[in-house]
């Protein structure tokens, strides 16, 4: 398995490989979306994320964070506008290629863990990529080692703690060697020790990371850039230290300042 954040080079056409060099990792242009009942969720969102960036998406409940993330691998498709991954527009026709680039970790790890053992769960994705058994096992071993969960390989997922489940869910995504890792509320439900291990893990990755979270201290520790969402729009885009010191912005978007202040959470590297 390639090191985290370094996908295999034999993917896609040579034309798309050329696009990967020059195109942003993620580009949203005029993205708007309303749910089938007519409820608006996103309105005219423009965002560009470079390869290797760690970007947080923050906002109150209902601000549009999860909806935005679900457009990055085609779980949702825009009503208006365009989403592009490595220069490739996200459409129904391109979903298989997009999902090889974008690994999505859901807020509830139980939504991703369904096989009898941890090893089987982590092997599920690469097995469905058509890899040989030896390649699959190499990826599984490397992914579990990367998240510190090699000792859990034979355990049943339902017997794991919340932090262990989150680590295994991330391993299952890493085993598919994505170039972009998308995480929805990754620290939700974790105890302090599990949260600290998660922060250390996210800081260790070199691939593009897009993280939706209410945990502003985690943002300070992991991300050098933050998008603040309010009522389906990105209303601020900048460094966490600068934006979290803007108390008027935080109040307007129904956010609380990080508990550690803007300098006490161990800044992102």
C-alpha positions as CSV (number, residue, x, y, z in Angstrom):
1,X,0.0,0.0,0.0
2,X,1.2,3.5,-0.8
3,X,1.7,5.8,2.2
4,X,-1.4,7.6,3.3
5,X,-2.2,10.4,0.9
6,X,-0.2,8.9,-2.0
7,X,-2.6,7.0,-4.2
8,X,-1.5,4.4,-6.8
9,X,-0.5,5.9,-10.1
10,X,-2.2,3.4,-12.4
11,X,-5.7,4.9,-12.0
12,X,-7.7,6.4,-14.8
13,X,-6.6,7.6,-18.2
14,X,-3.5,9.5,-19.0
15,X,-5.7,12.5,-19.8
16,X,-7.2,12.5,-16.3
17,X,-3.7,12.0,-14.8
18,X,-2.6,15.2,-16.5
19,X,-5.7,17.0,-15.1
20,X,-4.7,15.8,-11.6
21,X,-1.4,17.7,-11.8
22,X,-3.0,21.0,-12.7
23,X,-6.6,20.9,-11.4
24,X,-7.6,21.6,-7.8
25,X,-8.4,18.6,-5.6
26,X,-11.9,19.9,-5.1
27,X,-13.7,22.7,-6.9
28,X,-17.3,23.7,-6.3
29,X,-18.8,26.3,-8.8
30,X,-22.2,27.8,-8.1
31,X,-23.3,24.7,-6.2
32,X,-26.9,24.9,-5.1
33,X,-29.1,22.1,-3.7
34,X,-32.6,21.7,-2.3
35,X,-33.9,18.5,-0.9
36,X,-36.8,16.7,-2.6
37,X,-39.4,18.4,-0.3
38,X,-38.1,21.8,-1.4
39,X,-36.0,22.6,1.6
40,X,-33.0,24.6,0.5
41,X,-29.6,23.3,1.7
42,X,-26.9,25.0,-0.3
43,X,-27.0,28.2,-2.3
44,X,-24.4,29.3,-4.8
45,X,-21.3,27.8,-3.1
46,X,-17.9,28.5,-4.7
47,X,-14.9,26.7,-3.1
48,X,-11.5,25.6,-4.4
49,X,-9.3,23.2,-2.4
50,X,-5.7,22.5,-3.4
51,X,-4.1,19.1,-3.2
52,X,-2.8,18.3,0.3
53,X,-4.9,21.0,2.1
54,X,-6.6,20.2,5.4
55,X,-9.8,22.2,5.3
56,X,-12.5,22.3,8.0
57,X,-16.2,23.1,7.3
58,X,-17.9,24.5,10.4
59,X,-21.3,25.9,11.1
60,X,-24.4,25.4,13.2
61,X,-26.8,22.5,12.7
62,X,-28.6,23.0,9.4
63,X,-25.9,25.2,8.0
64,X,-25.3,22.8,5.1
65,X,-22.0,21.1,6.2
66,X,-23.0,17.5,5.7
67,X,-24.9,18.3,2.5
68,X,-21.8,19.9,1.0
69,X,-19.7,16.9,2.0
70,X,-22.1,14.5,0.3
71,X,-21.6,16.3,-3.0
72,X,-17.9,15.5,-3.0
73,X,-18.3,11.9,-3.8
74,X,-21.7,12.0,-5.5
75,X,-23.9,10.8,-2.6
76,X,-25.8,13.9,-3.7
77,X,-25.7,15.6,-7.1
78,X,-26.2,19.4,-7.6
79,X,-29.5,21.0,-8.6
80,X,-27.4,23.8,-10.0
81,X,-23.7,24.4,-10.5
82,X,-20.9,21.9,-10.7
83,X,-18.6,19.8,-8.5
84,X,-15.2,18.7,-9.8
85,X,-12.7,16.3,-8.3
86,X,-9.2,16.5,-9.7
87,X,-10.8,18.3,-12.7
88,X,-13.3,15.6,-13.3
89,X,-17.0,16.8,-13.0
90,X,-19.0,14.7,-10.6
91,X,-21.9,13.1,-12.6
92,X,-23.7,9.8,-12.5
93,X,-21.4,8.6,-15.3
94,X,-18.2,9.5,-13.4
95,X,-19.2,8.2,-10.0
96,X,-17.0,5.1,-10.1
97,X,-13.9,7.2,-10.9
98,X,-14.8,9.9,-8.4
99,X,-15.3,7.4,-5.6
100,X,-11.8,5.9,-6.2
101,X,-10.4,9.4,-5.4
102,X,-12.7,10.4,-2.6
103,X,-12.9,8.4,0.6
104,X,-15.9,9.3,2.8
105,X,-16.0,8.6,6.6
106,X,-19.6,8.9,7.9
107,X,-20.4,10.5,11.3
108,X,-21.7,7.2,12.7
109,X,-19.1,4.5,12.2
110,X,-21.8,1.8,12.5
111,X,-23.0,3.0,9.1
112,X,-19.8,1.7,7.6
113,X,-19.0,-1.4,9.6
114,X,-21.1,-4.5,8.7
115,X,-18.8,-7.5,8.1
116,X,-18.1,-10.2,10.7
117,X,-14.6,-9.1,11.5
118,X,-12.6,-5.9,11.3
119,X,-10.2,-7.5,8.7
120,X,-13.2,-8.4,6.5
121,X,-14.6,-4.9,6.9
122,X,-11.4,-3.2,5.8
123,X,-11.0,-5.7,3.0
124,X,-14.4,-5.0,1.5
125,X,-13.5,-1.9,-0.5
126,X,-10.3,-3.1,-2.1
127,X,-11.9,-6.5,-2.8
128,X,-14.6,-4.7,-4.8
129,X,-11.9,-2.9,-6.8
130,X,-11.0,-6.2,-8.4
131,X,-7.6,-6.5,-6.7
132,X,-5.8,-9.8,-6.2
133,X,-6.1,-11.4,-2.7
134,X,-2.5,-10.7,-1.9
135,X,-2.9,-7.0,-2.8
136,X,-6.1,-6.8,-0.7
137,X,-4.4,-8.3,2.3
138,X,-1.4,-6.0,2.0
139,X,-3.7,-2.9,1.9
140,X,-5.7,-4.2,4.9
141,X,-2.5,-4.7,7.0
142,X,-1.1,-1.3,6.0
143,X,-4.4,0.5,6.7
144,X,-4.9,-1.1,10.1
145,X,-1.3,-0.4,11.0
146,X,-1.7,3.3,9.9
147,X,-4.6,3.8,12.4
148,X,-3.1,1.8,15.2
149,X,-5.7,-1.0,14.9
150,X,-3.7,-4.0,13.7
151,X,-4.5,-5.8,17.0
152,X,-8.2,-5.5,16.3
153,X,-8.1,-7.4,12.9
154,X,-9.9,-10.5,14.2
155,X,-12.4,-8.7,16.4
156,X,-16.1,-8.3,15.6
157,X,-16.9,-4.6,14.9
158,X,-19.9,-4.5,17.2
159,X,-17.6,-5.3,20.1
160,X,-15.3,-2.3,19.6
161,X,-15.4,1.0,21.5
162,X,-16.5,4.2,19.8
163,X,-12.9,5.3,19.2
164,X,-11.9,1.8,17.8
165,X,-14.9,1.8,15.5
166,X,-13.9,5.3,14.2
167,X,-10.3,4.1,13.6
168,X,-11.5,1.0,11.7
169,X,-13.9,3.0,9.6
170,X,-11.0,5.3,8.6
171,X,-8.9,2.2,7.9
172,X,-11.6,0.9,5.6
173,X,-11.4,4.1,3.6
174,X,-7.5,4.2,3.6
175,X,-7.4,0.7,2.2
176,X,-8.9,2.1,-1.0
177,X,-6.0,4.6,-1.2
178,X,-8.0,7.8,-1.9
179,X,-6.3,11.0,-2.7
180,X,-9.1,13.0,-0.8
181,X,-10.4,12.0,2.7
182,X,-13.8,13.5,3.7
183,X,-14.9,13.1,7.3
184,X,-18.3,14.1,8.8
185,X,-18.1,15.0,12.5
186,X,-15.2,12.6,13.1
187,X,-14.8,13.4,16.8
188,X,-18.5,13.0,17.6
189,X,-19.0,10.6,20.6
190,X,-15.3,10.1,21.3
191,X,-13.8,10.2,24.8
192,X,-10.9,12.6,25.4
193,X,-8.3,9.8,24.7
194,X,-10.0,8.7,21.6
195,X,-10.3,12.3,20.4
196,X,-6.6,12.9,20.9
197,X,-5.7,9.8,19.0
198,X,-8.0,10.9,16.2
199,X,-6.3,14.3,16.0
200,X,-2.9,12.8,15.9
201,X,-4.0,10.4,13.1
202,X,-5.5,13.2,11.0
203,X,-2.4,15.4,11.5
204,X,-0.2,12.5,10.2
205,X,-2.0,12.3,6.8
206,X,-0.7,14.0,3.7
207,X,-3.7,13.6,1.4
208,X,-6.3,16.3,1.0
209,X,-8.6,16.3,4.0
210,X,-12.1,17.9,4.2
211,X,-13.6,17.8,7.7
212,X,-17.0,18.9,8.8
213,X,-17.1,19.4,12.5
214,X,-18.5,21.3,15.5
215,X,-15.2,20.7,17.3
216,X,-13.3,24.0,16.8
217,X,-10.4,22.9,18.9
218,X,-9.9,19.9,16.6
219,X,-10.0,22.4,13.7
220,X,-7.2,24.4,15.3
221,X,-5.1,21.3,15.8
222,X,-5.5,19.8,12.3
223,X,-6.5,22.4,9.8
224,X,-4.9,25.5,8.4
225,X,-8.0,26.7,6.6
226,X,-11.7,26.8,7.6
227,X,-14.9,27.4,5.7
228,X,-17.7,28.9,7.9
229,X,-21.2,28.0,6.7
230,X,-24.4,29.8,7.5
231,X,-27.8,29.1,6.0
232,X,-26.4,27.1,3.1
233,X,-23.7,29.6,2.1
234,X,-19.9,29.9,2.8
235,X,-19.8,33.2,4.6
236,X,-16.1,33.2,5.6
237,X,-13.0,31.4,4.3
238,X,-9.6,31.8,6.1
239,X,-7.3,30.7,8.8
240,X,-8.9,29.2,11.9
241,X,-6.9,31.6,14.2
242,X,-8.2,34.6,12.4
243,X,-11.8,33.5,11.9
244,X,-12.3,32.1,15.4
245,X,-11.1,35.4,16.9
246,X,-13.9,37.1,15.0
247,X,-16.6,37.0,17.8
248,X,-19.2,38.8,15.7
249,X,-18.8,36.2,12.9
250,X,-19.1,33.4,15.4
251,X,-22.2,34.9,17.0
252,X,-23.9,35.5,13.6
253,X,-23.3,31.8,12.7
254,X,-24.3,30.5,16.1
255,X,-20.8,29.1,16.9
256,X,-19.0,29.2,20.2
257,X,-15.2,30.1,20.4
258,X,-13.0,27.1,20.8
259,X,-12.5,26.1,24.5
260,X,-8.8,26.4,24.3
261,X,-8.9,29.8,22.7
262,X,-7.4,30.5,19.3
263,X,-3.9,29.5,20.3
264,X,-4.2,26.7,22.8
265,X,-5.1,23.6,20.8
266,X,-1.8,22.8,19.3
267,X,-1.8,24.5,15.9
268,X,-2.0,22.5,12.7
269,X,1.3,21.7,11.1
